[in-house]
Amino acid sequence: MNASAVHRSVVILALLAGLPACAPRVVRTLTPPENARGLDKRSPYLKAHMRDGRVYVLSRWAVDDGAGTVSGEGVLLGADRRTLEQGPVAIPIGSVALFETNVVQKSPAVAALAVITGISAAVTGYCLANTKACFGSCPTFYISDGERPRLQAEGFSASVAPSLEARDLDALYRAKPDGRRLEVRMTNEALETHVVRYVRVLAARRPPGGRVFATQAGELWQATQVSAPTSCTAAEGGCLDAVRDLDWNERSSASDPDDLAARETMELDFGRVGGAPLGVVIGSRQTLLSTFLFYQGLGYMGRSATAWLSRLERGGAAAARRLDGVRRALGGIEVLVADPAGRWQRVGEVYETGPLATDVKILRLPAFPAGRLKVRLVLTKGNWRLDYVALAHLGGRVDPISLDPVEVRKGDVPVAVPAAGLTTLPGDEYRFAYELPPDPEGYELFLDTRGYYLEWMRDEWMADEDEALATLLLRDPRRALRLLAPEFKKREAEMEGMFWRSRYVRP
């Protein structure tokens, strides 16, 4: 929470290898077709990037949500950006890959596909001095921990375009509902458009005295005897106090000054354990390294960012999966276990996209004979904040109860959620109410969401436009991460404070 995330940069920048119900709203200014490619950002415009590579450029338009069309006056450009037609047009919204505009759209159908341009970082003030530290939230979810609402999850942080729409499952590990009613507050606190297909709560029966944990693949497993390590060491020395409890006391490190992909290790000792099925529990979130890379990538794409994003839409999810170099270069949190001979065996990886909320996952370990258990974590320097590492005895896999909201409100007004879901703009807030099963304290809760979001393009990023550097991130990500290391290092110390102070809306 999904793009915030290294994966966001990856799937967008990878495209560069192949690149050279509201009433209709009418915007009444006209730009001659010959000037369409260089529209004055102060004049309203709407570009429709089509799935076949053509682009409509409109400076007067109306949206008919009922008919699913955008009509108006403008010019049609071919894939080579030569003028094909000009005059009145009617565009089926279903044939559009993405819209690009400097006008916030009230039509949900258009807003869900619109990249907003011409926004200044000055809107949020604090990040003007460091535009790579602007707050990026994805859908942000607040739930009570028994004392007050706390930020407990961010939705689908890696889903930065419609073709990357995905499900996200987050542990509500600290949630303490008041009886059977659970309230979830969802906010849009950044300069982004969020398309939220659903917000559900999963309730999984806990074993007596135990918890339920999710794997990276979304399986839910009962667990008991959850125990902290007896020791934890890293480059800075002891790290046990930071990881023994899920308490917001996190272990993190600074990035490498010469290579943003440089690794570090942590070693944990869990003492002697029996031969029962075991799993390593990890509570983590990302630092702002991934946010920096995402925004830097958007800056490199510059004025053509929406055109490149639309190419991702035409290539679909398969294209995004093939083009994953930067994410692979940075990696997740690798878990290794020492076998009886003392050799380190890799057993898997935990990965959580987004810098906002800590998520808790479990990695099942292979069978080992009873004895002393040592675990090594290998992770990229400066890319992770670890709040919790524990060992758990695994029970059985559990099927949860899936709960839809019994009520959704925007402010004090009940709303009906459209079949296509909600499209939210900066400042929007919704409250979802759920009725939990009887004996709610006997259930582990998870937030189950699906959707995608679109980042709004800041004017200040345009100064970084550089196709060659963007291409480098694709073709040689390891080299690009070395070249970007000094620039990130200059910003690293101040980014955290600026990031949190630059929320568009404060809860």
N, C-alpha and C positions, 0 to 999 in steps of 0.2 A: 502498500500500500505502500506493483505493480510501476519511469517512466519511472525527483525522487529517484529514479532507479537506474542502474546500469543497463538493465534490459531495455529500458525506454530508448536510450541512445543507440543501442545496438541495432534494434530492428529498424530504426529510421535511417541511420547513417549507412547501413548495409545496402540500401537502395542505390547509393551513389555509383556503384560499379556499372550500372546499366543506364545512367542518366546522361545526356549531354549536360385547441382549437380557437384560434384567434381570428378576428376579422382580417382580411387582407390589408397589408401595410404597404403604402406606396411611397417611395422616395423620389422626389421630383427634381433631380438634377440630371443633366445629360452630358456625357463626355464623348467627343467624337471618336469613332472607331480607331482612327490612326493613332490616338493617344492612349488606347486601352491598356497597353503593357506598362505604361508609366503613370498610372492614375495618381492624382494628388491624394495623399492620405487624408486630407481634410475634406475631400468630396466623398460622399457615400458611394460605395460600390459593392457589388456581389459578383464573385466569380464562381462558376459551377464547373468543377473539374470532373469530367465525365469518365465513365469506366472504359471507354474506348480511346482515351487519350486526348480528346478534344476539350476545349475550354470555352464556355460562354462567359462573356464579361458584360455585366449589366450595370447601368447607372440609374435606372428607374425600374422598379419591379414590384410585384404584388405576389403574395402567397395565398393559395387556395388550399387549405388543409383538407377540406372535404374531397376535392378532386385530386389531391396529391400532386399539384403542379406549382411551378414558379413561372410567371409570365411577365413580360416587360419589353423594354427596348434595349438593344445592345448589339454585340458582335460575336460571331462564332469563329474561333481560331482552331486551326487544325493541329494535329500532333506536332507539326513543325512550327507552329505558332504563326502561320500565314493566315490572313483573313479569308474565310470561306463564304460568310454571309454577314449581312447586317440588316437591322430593322427589327420588327416585332418577332418575339420568340415565345414559345411555350415549352417548358422543360419538365418532364416527368421526374419527380424527386427520386423515385426508385432507380433511375438510371445514373444518378450522381454518385461519384465516389466520395468527394468532399466538397463543401463550400468554403470559400474564403471571403471574408468581409471585414470592414471596419465599423459595422453597425451591429449592435447586439440584437439578435433576432428573437422575436416573440413567438414565432411559429415553432412549436415543439419539434416538428419534423425537420425543419431547416436547422434549428439550433443544435439538434443532435448530431449534425454533420458539419458544423461550421467552426472553422479555425478563425478566431478573432485576431486581427492585426492592428497595428498602430497604437498599442497600449504602452504607456510609459511606466517605468518602475517607480516614478515619483508618486503614482497612485497609492503605493504602500509605504512611501517615505523612507523607511529605515534601510531598505536594500538598494537605494539609489547609488550609494557609494560602492556597492559590491553587488552588481546585478546577477551574479551567479549564486547569490545566497538568498534570493527571493523565496518566500514561503511557497511550498507546493504541497497540497494536502491530499489529493485524491479524496474520495468520500471519507470523512472522518467521523468516528462513532464514539459517543460518550455514554457510559453506563455507570451506575452507582457501584462503589466498592463497599457500601454499607455506611459510609460517612458522607460522601459527596460524589457527584458525577465526575468520572475520570476518563481521559482519552484511553480507550482500551483496544481500538482496532482501526485500521485503515484499509479500505477496500480496493482490490484489484490494481495495485500500484504499478504493475508492469504492463497494463492494458492501455496503451497510449494512442490507440486508433481503433476504429470500428472492427477491422479485421483481426485485431488482437483481443477482442472481447473474451473474457474468461471468468470462470468461477474462482472465488477466493474463500478459503476457510480459515478463520482466526479463532484461537482459543480465548475465551472470556475468563481467563484464569483467576482474575481478581474480582469478578462480578459477584455481588451479593444482593439478590433481589429482595424486595420487601414483600414477603409472602409469595403468592402465585402470580402476581403481576410484575412483569419486567418491562421497563421503559428504555428504549434506545433512541438517543438523539443523534441524527445525522446532519452534518453541516458541510457546506462548501465554503472553505475559508481561504481560497486562493483564486488567482486569476485563471480559472479553468472552467470548462463545461463538463459536467458529469452526466453520464447516461447510466442509470441504475435500473437494471431489469427486475431485480427482486432483492429484498432484505429479509432473510429468514433466520430463525434461531433453531439450532439443533440441541436437543436435550438427550444426553447419554447417561444411562444408569451407572452410578459409581459403585465399585465394590465396597464392602464394609471397610471403613478406615482408609480407603484409597482414593485415587483420582482416575480420570480418563484423559489420555493424550492422543493427539492426532499425529500421524506420520506425514512425511512430505507428500505422499500420494493421496492423503485425505482419509486413510483408514483410521478408525477409532479403536483404541485398545485400553482395556482396564489395566490398572497397575496398583501395586501395593508396595509397602516398605520403600518409599521414596526417600533416599538418603543423600546427604551432601558428601563431597569428597573429603578425605582426611587431609589432603594437601593440594595446592595448586601453585605452579611456578610458571613464570613467563620472563621475558627479557628484563622487566623492571624488578623482578624478584617475586615475592609472595603475592598471590592474587586470590586467596581463599575468601577473604572478607567480601570481595566484590561479587563472587559467584555462588556463595553458599545459600543465599535466599533470593527470592524474587521481590526485591525491595527498592528498586530504582537506584541502587548503588551499583553502578555498572563498571565493567572493566573495558577500557578502550586504549588505543595507542595512536601515536602520530604516524602519518604516512611517511614513506621513504622519500627522502629529498631528491633521489635520482631516478626512481622507478615506481610508479603507482601500482604496479603488479607485484612488488616484492612481498614475500611471504614471511610469516613469523609462526612460532609454535608456542603452545601452552601444554603443559603436562599435568595430569591430575591422577591422584592415587586414591582408590576407593577401598583399600585394604583387602582383606580376605572375603571372598564371596562364595556362595554355594553354586551348584550347577543348574539352578533354575533359569528359565528364559529371562533374559535381561534386556534392558533398553537404556540408552543414554538420553536424558532429557536436557534440552537446550532452549533457553529463553534469550532471544536476540532481536536486534534491529540494526539497520544500517546506519552509518554515519552520513555526513553530507558529501562524501567523495562521489557517490553515485549521482547525487543531485547536481553537483558541479559538472560532471561529465555530460549529463543530459542537457543542461542549459548551454554548455559550451558547444555541444553538437548542434543544437538549434541555432546558435549564433553562426556557426560555420555554414549552415544551410541558408541562413539569411532570408532574403526576400523570396526565394524559391522554395521555402520550407513546405508550403502546402502542396506544391507540385510534386515534391518528392514523396510526401505522405500519400498522395493520391496514387502514386506508383506502387506503394506498399499495398494499398487497397486492391489494385488490379492483380497483384501477385498473390494476395491472400496470405493465410496463416502458413501455408507451406513455404512461401518465400521467406517469411520471417524466421521460421525454424532453421532454414539453411544458412542464415546470415547472422551468426551469433558470436562473432569473434571476440568482441570486447567483454561480454559477460563471461565467456570461457576463460579469458585472460585473467580476469579478477577472481572468478570462482566463488564458491560458497565456503562453508565451514566444514572442512574435511575431518572425519573422525577415524582414528586409527586405534587399534587395540594391540597390546603386547601379547604374543602367544606364549605358551609355557617355556619356549626357548629364548624368549626375550626379543623376538623379531616383531617389528611393527607391521600389522596387517590392516590395510585400508578396508573399512566396512561400509562406508557411505558418506553422504554429504547432506547437510542441512542448509537450506537457502530461504531467506525471507527478504522480499523486496520492500524498501521504504524506510525512511528515517523517523517516523512518528511514533509508532506503537510497538512495544515488545510483543512478539508472538512466541508461543511455547510449542515445541514439537518434540517427538521422540523418535529415535533411530534404534531399530531393533538390532541386537547384536547376535552374531552367530554363536552356536553352542561352544562353550569352553569348559574344560574341567574345573572343578572347584580349586580355588587358589587366589592369589593376590591379583587384583585387576588394576591395570594401569591404562589410562586413556590419553591419547595425544590429539590435540586439535591443531590443524594447520589452516591458516587464514591469511588474507591479505592485510598487510599493515594499514592501519588507519581507515579500514572499511567497515568495521563491526563494533558494536557495543554489546557486550555479553553481560546479562544480568543474572543468569541462573544456569548452573550445570549440576545435574544430579543423576543418580542411578536408580532405576526402578525395576522391581520384579513384575514381569508381565503376566497377566491373566489371559482372558479370552478377548477376541474381537467382539465389539458391541455394535448393534445397529441402533442409531439414534431415532428419536421422534422428531420429525420436521414440523416446525410451527410457523405458520403464516401470521402476520399481524392481525389482531382483532380490531384495531383502530389505527388510522394514520391521520395526523394533524399537521397542518402548516400554520404555525402560530397557534391561535385558538380555534381555527376553523377545520373541521373534519373534511378530508378530501378522499375521493375515490382514485385509486392508483390505476392509470390506464393499462391496458393489456401490454403495451410496449414498454411499460415502466415509467420512471420519472426522469425528466431532464432538468438538472439544476444549474443555476448560474451563481456567480459570486454573491455571497450573503444569504443564500437560501438555507433554510433549516426545516427539517421535518422530524416529527416525533412518532415513533412506532411503538405500539403497545402489544404485548404478548401475554397469553394466559399459559402459565407453566403447568406441568402435571402436578397432581397432589404430591405432597412430600417434596417440594422443590429443592430442598437442601440435599436431597439424595441424588441430584443430577448434576453432571458437568455440562456447562453451556458453551456453545460455539456459535459464532456469527457466520452465516452462509450468505454470501453476496455474489452477484454477477453483474458485469457491465464493462464500461470502458470510459475513458475521458480524453479530452482534447485540451492541450496547453494553449494559452493565449500568447501570442508573440509580442515581446517587449521591443519597443523602438531601440533601446540601448543595445540589444543583442546584435543589431544589424551591422555595427562597426566591426564585428568579428567575421563577417562573411568571407569565406575562403574555401572554395571547392576542393583545392588540393589537400588542405589539412583534413577536411571531412573524408575525402577518399582515403587518406592515410589511415584514419581510424578503422576503415573497413579492411583495407588490403594488408596492413601491417600493424595490428592493434598493439602488439608488444612495443614496437618502436614509438607509436603515438603516445602510449602511456609513459614512456620515458621522457619524451619531449614535453609533455604537459606537467610533469612532476614539479618543476620549479614554479610554474604559474600557480598551481594549486597550493604549494607550500606557502606562498606569499599570502594567500587568503585564508588558510586553514584555521588559524587561531581565532579569527573574528567571525567566522561563518556561522557558528552555532547561535550566538547571540543575535546576530542580524536576522537569521532565518526565523526564529521564533517571534521576534518583534515585528516582522513584516507581514503578519497575517492580515489578509484583507478584512476579516471579521474576527474579533476576539470573543471567545465563549464567555 
